[in-house]
């Protein structure tokens, strides 16, 4: 019997590509997104058993409702927390409500779904969790202060949970992609940012490295040599230098 992977934010970008990766490796998939029409399109592109759940995980109680619906459809073996968004701008100027929605989606919903679904995985001693963070997790992010902070939480949380489940048969990983060709930059208002004016990774490659890393039991997966080098170098540089450099990357290109 095939195992089932529940994937949030599955209607586009990295979430859609991860759904295709899990399906290609024999998993049934349960796709979650607020865009029900896009979910239908993704489902048609996947040659395996697909269930679709329409939900806006940035709202209170949505994660609990998704977990309950998912359980009624069958056991969830793998949880892929991919749903999330970012915003560029000065913290004091961006709408507070939108920033709180970001925290709820990127942090609260991710934490809630993990807590609700992980115990059953532990009882079965199989499956695991793949959380999608970002290379933003490795440093503070002026002009995207809340987004970077949420991704730092995701990385720290994932590493801690991975250690807690050691020896249980579960695999817990954090995928930390850098700039990738998805709709993220447009949604975040970053299409003119220095960060996205250089080379960006292909979404299929990011998803493949993410799946392969999770499947191999790697706790932190940073796709692409350039991104891995950058994540390493920020550990060596003075924090003040890192902050200034990231601010330039998030600023409009000259």
N, C-alpha and C positions, 0 to 999 in steps of 0.2 A: 504494500500500500504506500502510495506516494506521501511524502511529508508536505506540510503546507507552510508557506511563508506569507505573513501579513506585511504589506508594504505601504507605508503612509506617503502622501505626496506623490502618488504613483501615476498621475495623469500626464506628467511631462518631465523633461530633464533627466537628472540622475535617478530619480525614483522610477521613471518609466524604463530606463535602461537597466536598472537593477532588477525590476520585475522580469524583464526579458532574460537576464542572466539566470535567475533562479529557475524560470520556466525551462530554459535550455538545458539545465542540469537536472531536470526531472521533478522539480517541485510543482505542486499545485500552488496557485497564488491567490491571495485575497487582496484586492486593490482598494485603497482608501484615498479619497480626495473629495474636495467640495465641488469639483467640476465633473458632474455626472456624465455629460456628453463626451468629454475627453476620455473618461474612463472606458466608455463603450468602444472608442477607437483603439485604445490600448488593448482592451480585451480581445478585439478581433485580430490583433497582430501577434497574439500569443497562442501557440499550439499546445495548450494543456488546459486542465480544468481551472476555470477562473470564477471567482466570486467578486462582486463589486459592492462596496459600502460607500455611500455618499455622506460626508460629514465635514464640518468645518471645525478642525481641532483647535483653532484659536479661541473658541468659545468655551465657557465653563460647562462641565458635565459631558462634553462631547467624547472625550477619551473613554470614560467609563461606559458610555452607550456603545461605542465601537467595540470595546472588549467584550461586552455582554452579547452583542450580535454575533461577533466572531465565534465565541464559545458555542453558541447555539448551532452554528454551521459545522462545527467540528473542532478538533484539537489544533491549536496553533503551535507549530514546532519552531518557527523562526520569526522573530519580530524585527522588522527593518524600520527604524525610526528615521525617516528621511524628510518628512514635512518640515518646512521652515522658510523664513524669508529674512531679508535685510533691508535696511534703509540707510541712505547716506545723508548726512547733514549734521549741523551742530546740535548737540544733545539738547541745549536750552531752547532750540527753535523747532525741532521736530514735534509733531503732535504727541502729547503724552499718551492718549488713548491708543494710538497706533504702536507706540513703543511697548506699552503694556501687553498688547496683543502679541507682539513679537516674543516677549518673555514667556507668555503663556504657551504659545505654539512651540517655540524652540526648546523650552526648558520644562514647563509644567506638564504639558501633554505627553512629552517624551518620558518623563519620570513616571507619570501615572500609568501609562500603557505598560512600561517595563515592570512596574510593581504588580500590576494586575495579572500579567501573563507569565512572568518568570516562575512563580511557584509551581505551576503545572508542568513547565519544562523540567524543573528540578525533580519533580516526582517521577517523570518519565525517563530522566537521565539522558536526554537527547535534545538536539536543536541548539538554540541560542539567540543572541541579539547582535544586530549590526546597527550601530548608531552612526548617523552621518553628521559630522561636525564640519571642519574647514581648517585650512592652514591658519585662519584667523585665530584659532584656539591657542596658538603658541605665543601670542603677544597682544598687548593692548592696541585698540584701533581708533585713534582720533578720527573724527568725522563719521565713524560707525561704532560709537562707544558701546551701545547696548548689544548690537549684533556680535561683536567680538567677544564681549563678556559672556553672552549665552553660549557661544561655541567653546569657550574655555571651560564652562561648566560641563558641557557634554563630554569633552575629553576627560576631564578629571573624574566625573561620575562613571564613565565607561571603564576606565582603568581600575577604579576601585571595585566595581562589580565583577570585573574579569578576575581579579585576585580572589574575591569571595567565593566564586564558583569553581576555583581550581580543583580538579579531581572529581568533578561531578559528571563529566561527559559533555558539558555544554561549552560552546565557543562564544565568546563575547569580544567584539571588536569595535573600534572607532575608525571610520573612514574620514580622512582629512584632505579633501581635494583643494587644490588651488584654483586659480581662474579657469573656468570651464565654459565651453560654448553651450550655454543654456539660456533660458529667459531670465536668469537671476539678475544680471546687470541692468536689464531694462526695468524690471520691477523695483530694484533698489535705487534707480536713478543714477547709475554708474557707467553708462555707456561711454562717457567721455573721460572716465577716470584713467590715470596713468596705469593703474593695475590691469586694466583690460586693453591697453593699447599695444601690448606686446603679444607674445605667443600665448594662446590658451589651449587647454587640452580638449580632446575629443571626448564627448560624453560616454561613448561606448567603451573607450579605453579606461576611463575612470571607473565605470561600473564593473568592468572585467577585473581590474586590479582590486577593487573593493571586494568582489565575491571571492576571488582567489585568495586574498589575504585572510578574509574571515574563514573560509573553508580550511585554510592551513593552520588556523588557530593563532594568527598574529593579532596582538591586542591593538596596536596602532598601525594603520595603513595609510601611508602618504603616497598617492600615485604620482609618478613622474619624477625623474631625476632632479630637475630644476626645483621642484617643490620640496623634495627631501633635503636638498642642499640648503634651501632657504630656512626650513624648519630647524635644521641643525645650527646654522650660523646665528640665529637670533639668541641662542643660548650663550653664545660667546660674547656678543656685543653688549656694551653698556645699555641699560634700559632707556636712558634719555635719548641715546642715538637711535634706538629701535623706534621709539615713539615718533621722533621727527621723520624718520624714513617712511613709516607707515602712513603718516599724515600726507606726505608727498604722494604716495601711491594712491591714496583715496581721493586726492584732489584732481580737478580737471587738468587734462594735459595742456601744455603750453603750445 
